[in-house]
Structure formats: C-alpha cells, structure tokens
Amino acid sequence: MKRKAAKGILPELASVTMRFLNDLMNNLDKLQHPFLNFLHNLDISHSSLSRILLRVRSLLNYPDILSNWNSSIDFCSTEPTSQVTVVCYEESITQLHIIGSKGTPLLPRNFSMDSFVKALVKLPDLKVLTLVSLGLWGPLPGKVSRLVSLEILNMSSNSLYGTIPRELSSVTGLQTLVLDDNMFSGQLPEWLGSFPILTVLSLRKNLFNGSLPESFTSLENLRVLALSHNHFYAEVPDLSSLSNLQERDLEDNAFGPRFPRLGNKLVRLVLPKNRFRSAIPSELSSYYQLEWLDLSFNRFVGPFPPSLLSLPSITYLNIAHNKLTGMLFENTSLQCGA
C-alpha cells in the first residue's frame, strides 16, 4: 500500500518541480538578487564594450595594431603595449590609447569622422583619449564634447582640418589638449582661454593664423604653450601673470616685433624664425630656472646680455642670425652663434 502511494506522489512532485523551474527561467530577469543582477549587468557591460571597440576597429579599417581585437577577448584585461592600451575602472573604459606608425596613409574615402566620433562617445567615462597617426581625416565633429569626462585629448599626427569645434569648451575638466601635426586652420577662438584647469595646449604644425586670443591670460594653470610652425602674427599677449607657465614654443611664425612678456618660472623658451626686432630684455637674466633659450633667426638688435651665460640652469643657448652687437666671454663653452 505504501509503495503504491509513493508511486502516485513521484509524478506529482516531478510536475511541481518542472513548473517551478519554468517559472524561475521565465522570471529570471525580474529577480532582484544582487549577485544575479551583478552577473547579468556584467555580461551586458562586456558585450557592449566589445561591440563599441570592434566598431572602432572597423571604422579604422582594421589596422594591424588592432589585429588581436575580437569578440571573445576581455578588453579590460588586455596587456598594454606601446601602441594600444585600454584601461578600465568598474567595467567602464576610462583610457583608450591607439598609436599608429608614422606616415600611416589616410583612411579610405568612405571613412566618416562623424561616424567615428559617434562610436567613441558611447564610452562616456573616457578620461584619456589618444588617437595618434591613424590616418584620420575630416573636420573634428562638435559631438566630441559628449565625452564630458575627458581630461586628456591627443589627436596628433592625423589630417584633421577646419576649426576646433566650439562645443569642446563645455568639457571643463580638460587638462591637456594636443592637436599637433594636423591641418587645422583659422584664428584661435577666445573660448580657448576658458578651460579652468588646462595645463598643456599644444597645436604645433597646423595652419592656424591671426593673433593669439587675449583670453589666454586667464589660463592660470597653463604649464606648456606650444604653437610652433603655424602662421600666427602680431604681438604676443602679455602672459607674465601665468605663474605656472614653464614652456613657451612659438617657433616658425611671424610674431613680433617686441620681445614677449614672460613669467619668471620659464624653463624653456623657443622663439626662432619669427619677426622680433627689439632688444633682448635685461630681466631675462633673472630667469634662474631657464634651461633652454633659442632666439635664432630673428632681428634682435643691441648688445647681447652676457649675464645670460651665467644663468645657473642654462644648458642650451642659440642667438644665431640676429643683429646683436658686443662680445661674448671668451672662456664660455656654450655655442651661441653670431
């Protein structure tokens, strides 16, 4: 009798178990258990990051340096190299560095800079973005400002042209902006002086022209101002109030005629191939941190201040191809030109 009862119970128990398992599977997405939610979100996060980065790889025309990127790898755990680095924090990408080889050809004609940036802004937690020598071309879209967490942006050695988009001014946490070796043109806008914590502004080797914005005097945290090899002209704004400025590179422009006003914490001053035709100011001899001074290929006049040779930190001094007068100390070991 007991055996028959057991036989009746077993099918009913199996039926209840199957209904429970079916209900569990059908309602798994509604469960609020933290661990299950974590696993679910983790899978979505990895899948989403993978799709975005593989889209970036596709838009870059599958470069060799990204040949190991595929849907099966965990991008947040990949080993960094000198050319490709992905850094994550709490399952979000915070740094993306892709550096191609010098002389990389332009991307194909069907490349769209707008589509490329549209893919990148799906990584909203990016703090550092380095895209160097990748053959990028076209105007820089204003939607790059959707990367609101950006602190460092380096897009040097590409073929970007047009103006720097005004929308970038909304990225108030920007600390470093490097757009060297592109084809940007036009005058620098006044809003470039609105970044409250900008420390590096490097725009070397572009086609910028006109005078520098007076708003640069507001960049109180600026340490490096590099504007060489452009078409700037006129007087350099008085930046002597920028107490943190250590490097000023203005080579190969048409600045002048007066010597620029400087802060006395300068370490590196590069002014060759401009149109300066004033005297070298005597206060330059009190810049005790100055290590590198290049005034060559200008029209500086008057006596050369020999006290420059006695600066305690000076390691390089070039005054060649000017109209300076006077004599240098005969016992100096520095090669100063004439």
N, C-alpha and C positions, 0 to 999 in steps of 0.2 A: 504494500500500500504506500509506504514512504517513498519507494523507488518510483512509483507512478506519479506521485505528487512532484517529485524533483524534476521528472521529465517534462511536466507541464510548466514549471517555473522557468526553466532554462531558456526556452524560446522567447518568453515574455521579457526576461532580463536582457537578452540579446537585442530585442526590438527597442527597448528603452535606451540601451547604450548607443545604438546606432542613431536614434533620434537626437540624443544629447550631442553626439559628435557632429552631426549635420548642423544642428543649431550653433555649435561652437564655431564651426568653419564659416557659416553664413554671417555670423555677427562678430568675427574677429576684429574687423575694422572699428567696431563700436566699443571694444573693451578699453577700459581706462587704466589698465595695469601699467605702471611706469616703465617697467622693463620691456614689455611688449611694444609699448609706444616708442621707446628708445630704439629698439631694433627696427621697427617699421620706418621711423624717420631717418635712421642711419642709412638704410638701404636706398631710400628716396634721395638723400643727400649725395651719396656716392654716385648714383645713377645720373643725377642732374649735373654734377661737376664733370663727370665723364663726357656727357653729351656736349657741354659747353666747350670743353677743351678740344674735343675731337672736331667740333665745328671750327674752332680757331685754326687747328691744323689744316683742315680742308681749305679754308679761306686763304691760308698762306701757301697754298699749292703744294702741300705735303713735302716740306723741306726735309733734307736728310737728317738734320739735327733733331727732328721730332719723329724719326722712324720707329722708335720704340713705343710711341703713344698708341694705345689700342683700348678697346672697351673692357678688357679683362684686368687691367692694372689698377692699383690703388694710387692715384696721382699724389695723394697726400703723404705717401710713404716712399716715393721715388727718391733715389740718391741724387743730390745736386751735382751738376757739372759746371764747368766754366762757361758753358753756353746756355744751359737750360736749368732753371731752378723753380720749383713750385713749393711754396711754404703755406702751411695751413694752421689754423687755430680753431679748435672746436668745430671741426668739419666744414670750415669756410676757408677759401683761399684768400690769404692776405698779401702774398707776394707772388708775382709772376715775372720771371726774367727769361727772355728769349733773345739770344745774341747770335746773329748770323756771321758769316765770313765777310771780310772787307771786299768790296766790289761785287756783292750779290746783285744780280740783274734785277730789273724791275719785274714785279709780278705781272701776269698776263693782262691783256686789255679788258677782260671781263671782270677783273678784280674791282671790288667796290669798297672804298674806305668807309663808307657809311654802314655797309653790312658788317664789316669787320668790327667797328666800334660798337655796333648794336649787339654783337655777340659778347664783347668784353664787358659791357655794362650789366650783364647778367651775373657778374661777380661783384656785387655791391660792397663787399667788405675789403676789396683790394686797397692796400695802403701803399704798396710799391709796385709800379708797373714799368718794366724795362723792355723796350722793343727796339733793338739796335740792328742796323744792317740787314734788314729783312726784305728790301725791295718795295716797301710800302710807297704808294704814290697817291696823290689827290689832296684836296683840302682836308684839314682836320675838322671833323664834324663837331658842332657845339654840344651834341649829346654826350661827349666825353665827360662833361660836367656831372653826369649822373653817377659817376664814381665819386660820391661825396666824401668818402673816407681817404681819398688819395693824399699822401704826404710827399711822395717822390714820383715824378713822371719824367722818364727819359726815353725820347723817341728819336735819338740822333742817328745820323748816317742813313737817312732814307731819302725820299724825293717828295716830301710833303710841301705843298705850296699854298699861296693865298695868305690870309692874315691869321693871327692867333684868335680863336673864337672868343668873343666877349663872355659867353656863358661860363668859361673857365674861372672867371672872377668869383663865382659862387662857391668854389672849392676853397674855403677859407683856411683849411688846415694844411694847404700846400707849403712844403718847406724847401723842396728842390725842383726846379724846372729846367730841364736840359733838352734843347731842340737843335743842337749843333748839326752842321753839315746837312742842311735841307735847302729848300728854295722858298722859304717864307719871305714875304715882301711887304712893302708899305711902311708907314710910320708906326712906331711903338705906341700903343694906346695909353692914355692916362691911368686907366684902371689897373695896369700892371703894378702900380705903386700901392695897391690896396690890400695886398696879401700881408696879414699882420705878423706872420712868423716865417716869412720867406728868408732862407739863408743862402741859397745858391740860385742865381739866374744866369744861365749860360746859353747864348744864342749865336755862337760863333759860326762863321761860314754860311751865311744866308744872304738875302738880297734886301735886307731892311735899309731904309733911308730916313732922311729928315733929322731933326734934333731929338735929344732924349727928353722924355717927359719930366717936368718939374716934380711930379708926384714921387719920383724915385727918392726924394729927400725924406719920405715917410717910411722907407724900408729900414727901420731901425735895427732889425736883426740880421741884415744882409752881411754876409762874410765874403762872398765871391760874386763879382760882376764881370762877366766875360762876354764881350761884344765884338771881338776882333773879326776882321775880314767881312765887313759889310759895307754899306755906303752912307754911313752917318756923317753929319757935318755940323757946323756951328759950335758954339761954346758948350763945354761940358757943364752940366748943372753943379752947383756947389754942394758936394756931398760930404763936407768936412764934419757935419753933425753925426754921420753914421759911424759911431764909435766902435762897431764890431767889424767894419769892413777891412779885410786883410789882403784881398787880391783884386786888382783892377786891371783888366786886359782889354785895351782899346786899339790894338794893333790894326794897321791897314784900313783906316777910314779917312775922313777928311776933317777931323776935329781941329779946332784952333780958333783964333791964333794964341790965346793966352793959356798959360800953364794951368791945369785944373786945380781947384781947391781940394785938398786931401785931408783925411783923418790921419792922426799921427800913429795909428796902430798898423799901418800898412806893412805887409811882409813882401808883397810882390807888386811892382808897378811896371806895366808893359805899354809903352806909348809909341813904338816905331811906326814909320810910314803914315804920318799924319801931316797937319799943316800948322804945327806950333811954331811960332816965331818970336816968342818972348824970351826973357832971361830965365835961367833956372833959379827958382826962389831960394833964398838963403835958409828958410825954415826947413827945407828938405834935409838939411844936415842934422836936424834934431830927431829924425825918424829912426830911433835906435833899433827897432825891430826889422828894419828894411834889409832884405836878403838879396833881392833881385831887382835891378833897375835898368831898364832898356829905354833910352831916349833917341835911338839912332834914326837916321833918315827923316829928319825934320829940318827946321830952320832956326833952331835955338841960337841966340846971339849973346854976346857979352862974355865976361870971364867965367871960366869953369870954377865952381866952388871946390877947392882941393879938400875941404873938410869932409866931402862925400867919401873920400878914400879912407877916412878914419872911422867910419861907422862900424860899430862892433860886430854887427851881424852880416855885413855885406859879403856876398860870395860871387856876384856877377854884376858887372857894370859895363854898359855899352853906350857910348856917346858919339859913335861914328857918324860921318856925313851930316854935320851941322856947321854952324858958323861961329863956333866958340873961340875965344881967344885965351891967351895966358899959357902957363906952363904947368905940367904935371910934375909931381915929385919923381925924381929920377930913380929912387930906390923902391918904387912900388912894383909889385908883382902882378897887378891887375892889367888885363888887356882892354883898354878903354877905347881904342880907335882915335880918330882925329877929325 
